Amino acid sequence: MSGRRRVWQWAVAVWAALVVVAGVLTLWLQDSAEPPGPYSWEENSQTPALPEGWHSLCPSPTAAPGARRTLVACAFISG
């Protein structure tokens, strides 16, 4: 019986070692595949200007009866 137990102990030890090695390799390879920072949008701090007369291009917020808040979003594309 002790021979079979020893085989199981070795099998579990080898399995645990493989799991640890695979985890370390996964983390190491994942870090090396990451793109270098900082990203380009963090380097550019200039905000594009809004077009003239943008107030007339966006809808004016009107609250519905019984509404507590009104949210309006307006987007512009610059070329």
Secondary structure, 3 states (H helix, E strand, C coil): CHHHHHHHHHHHHHHHHHHHHHHHHHHHHHHHHCCCCCCHHHHCCCCCCCCCCHHHHCCCCCCCCCCCCCCCCCCCCCC
